């Protein structure tokens, strides 16, 4: 009986934690700050259970207001690689009235889950008027094909120290930075090759790699998707030498919001002294995505400069 009581109490505690996390990310009373919803979401991502996936799916169906948060929900579903997320992700891709960033992230997440049968659905959007979606579907198709190819079985990609499922593998053909830079900055090359060079430079993560990525970020005229991914990569790298280019990108009102958004969040991850005032400056930006990204980024800045053990929220269930 003692054993049964212990199991019951643990189960009850887990349910209480999940219930609290669900309450935070659903925000049905509209009284939870966005940054706290982010922390709750990444707690669910960290749990990675079937119940956690169910809550994220419920939240993505309910979210109507925040393009930023909804796209993050879609991102987490891809990173968790749970097949039950595929139907809702496909619905998001198919909806022409859905937020651009959400449709893009849904397609990328389909690529992350990497089920061969989804390729035909992605093909339907290769010529979509939304270029960000079309580009993402192209990459997702290539990634799924690669994941199921003999080539991928032969290549040792090594350990991804960032813990992310990337939209393309890093190229293994060269680690020469000038060569990788040439591929990355060649605007006539296909997006798949440029992305693979990008992730190889991310993995190198030194001053020269940062300089190559910075040049590509500011010189590219072909794809907002490509530029936004460089911003994301800079957030993973947390290299202080990228801060100057990220500040310029964030301040460029003519740049696509999805690119400026990644620049803001990358600055929050870098969390150097000059970042705080820059992010504060754009808290009142006219664009909702930028404004919300800076709110989240400032919380990331606070976390990086704190003694907190982890970014994710762990609900207090000690009273259960």
N, C-alpha and C positions, 0 to 999 in steps of 0.2 A: 504493500500500500504506500510505503514511503516513496518508492520509485515512481509509482503512478502519479502521486501528488506533485513530485518535482517536475515531471514532464508537463503536466497540466499548467503549472505556474509559468514555466518557460514559454509555452505556447501562448498563454494569456499575455505575457509581456511582449512577445513578438507582435501579436495582434494589436496591442495598444500602441506600439511604436509605429506600425504601418498606418493605423487609423489617424494618428497625429500627423504623420507625413502627408497623408492624403488630404487632410483638412487644410494643411498649409499650401500645397501646390494647387488645389482646386480653388481656394480663396473665394468661396461662395459668398462670403459676407463683404468681400472687397476691402479687407482691412489688413492684409498682409503685405509688407513691402516686397518689391520685386526681388531684391537681393536675397531675402529670406526664402522665397519660393525657389530660387536657384539652388540655394544650399540644400533645401529639402529634396529637390530633384536629384542632385548628385548623391544624396544619401541613398535614394532608391536605386540609382544606378550602381552604387557600391554594393548594395544588397544583392541585386541581380536575380532575385527570386521570381517565380511565376506571379506571385502576388504583387511584387513591385512593378513588373511589366504591365499587369492588369491596371494598376493605378495610373501609370503613365499613359496608357491607351485611353482610359477614361478621361484623363485631363486634356489630352490633345483633342478629343472630340468636343469637349466643353469649352475650350479656349476660343474666344471670339475677338479679343481686344488687342493683345500684345503679339505682334509679329515676332518680336525677339524671343519671347518665352516659348511660343508655339514652335519656333524652329529649333529651339534647344530641346524640347520634348522629342521632336522627330530625330534629332541627332542621337539622343540617348537610346532610343529604340534601336537604332542601327548598331550602336556600340555594344548593346546587349545581345545582338544577333539571335533574337528569339523569333522563330518563324511565325508565331501568332500575330506579330506586328505587321506582317506583309499586307493584309487586306486594308488596314487603315492607312498605311503609307501609300498604297496604290490609289486609294480614294483621294488623298491629298494631291497627288500628282495629276490626277484626272480633272480636278476642279479648276477651271480657268479663272475663277473669281477668288481663289485662295491667294494668300500672300506669296510674293515671289520667293522670299527666303525660305518659306515653309515648303513650297513645291521642290525647290532645289534640295533642301535637306532630306526630304522624303525620298527623292531619287538616289541621293548619295547613300542613304541608309539601306535602301534596297540592294545597292552594291555591296555594302558592308555585310549584310546577311548572306548574300552570295548564293542564291538558289538559281540554278540554270533556267528553270521554267519562267522566271521573271524577265528574261532577256527580250522575249517577244513583246511584252507590254512596254518595256523601255524603248524599244525600236519605234513605237508609235509616236514618240515625242522628240525624235532626232531633228525634226524640222519645225519644232514648235516656235511660235512667234516670240515666246519668252526665251531669249538666248541663254540665260543662266540655267534654265531647265534643260534646254537642248544640249548644252555643253556637259552638264552633269550626267545626263542619260548616256552620252557617248562614253564618258569615263567609267560609269557604272557597268556598262556592257563589257568594255574591255577588261575591267577588273574581274568580273565574274568569269569571263572566258579564261583569263590568266589563272585564277584560283583553281580552275578545274583542268588546267593543262599539264602536260608532262614537264614543261619548262619550270613551273612553280615547284614541282616535286624535286627537281634536280638542284634548284638554287637554294642555298642556305641564306635566308634573309637576316639571320641573327636575331637577337633580342631587341624588340622595340622598347627602349628605355622610357618612352613617354606613355606607354600603356594604351596607345590608341590604335584603332583599326583605320588605316589610311585609305584614301580613295584610290591610290595607286601604290604599288611597291616602290621603294627606292631602287634606282638603277644600280646594278652590280657590275656594269661593264667598265666603269672607271671611277676612281676616287680623286682624280686630278681636278682641282678646283677651277682652273682656267677653262678646261674642257667642259666641265659641268656648267659653268657660267655661260659659255657660248651656246650650249643647248637651251638653257633656261631663257636667255635673252633673245633667241632667234624667233622672231614673231611669225616667221613663215613655217616653222616646224609644227607638227601636230601636238595637241594639248597633252596627250598621254606621255609623250617623250619629255616634254617640258616639266610636267608634274613629277616624273620619276627623277629627273635631275634635281628638282626642288627638294624632294625628300632625302636625297643623298646629301645635299648641302646641309639640310637640317641636322642630319645625323653626325656630320663632321663638326658643326657648331663651333667654329672659331672665328676670329676677326675677319679673315678673308672670305669665309662662307657668308657671313653677315653682309659684307660689302657687295657680294655678288647678288644676293637676294634683294638687297636694298635697291640696287640699280634696276633689277627686273621689275620691282614693284612700282617704281616711278616712271619707267620708260615704256612699259607695256601699254598698247592702245587696242589690243585685240579682245580682251576678255576680263570683265569684272570678276568672273568666277576665279580666274587664275590669280588676279591681284588679291582677292579676299583670302585665298588659300595661303599666300605668302604671309599675310597678316596673322592668320591662324598659326602658322609655323613659327613665327616670331614669338607668339605667346607661349608656345611649347618650349622654345629655346631659352627664353628669359635672359637673353644676352643684352646687357646694358647699351652696347654700341648700336642697337637697332632703334633706340628710343627717339633719336633725332628724326629719322625718316618716318617713323610712326606718328610723331607729332605733326609733321607736315601733312601727312595723309589725312589724319583726323581733322585738321583745319581746312582741308580743301573742300569747300562746299559744292564743287562741281563733280566730285568723285561719287561713285555709286554708294548708297547707304550701306550695302553689305560689306563694302571694303572699309569704309570709315568705322563701321561697327567692330570689325576684327582688329583694326588699329587701336581702338579705345580699349578693348578687353586685353589686348597684348600689353599695352602700357600698364594696365592694372596688375598684370602678372609680373612684369619687370619690377614695378614698385620702387623705383629709385626716387631720390628726393625731388627731382624736378617734375615728376609725373603728377603729383597730387594737384598742383595748381592748374595744370593743363586740363585734367579731367573735370575739375570744378568749373572751369570756364565753359564747358560744353553741356553742363547739366540743364541748361535752358535752351538748347538747340531747338530749332523749329521742327526738326525731324524726330518723330517718336522713337525710332530705332536707335538713333544716336544718343538721344537723351537717356533712354533706358540703359543703353550699353555703358554709358558713363556712370550711372548709378551702380550697376553691377561691378564695373571696374574699380570704383572707389572702395567697394566692400572687399574686393580681391586685394587691393592695395593695403587695406587695414589688416586683412588676414596675413598677408606676406610679411608685414612688419609687426606682427603680434607673436605671442607665445602659444597661440592656439595649436592644439595637436593636429587637427585636420579641418579642412574647409567644410566638409559635410556636417549637417546637423545630426546629432544623435538624440532623439527625444528622451526626456527624463521619464522613465517608467518605473522608478524605484518604489513608487507608491502602490503599484499593482500588487 
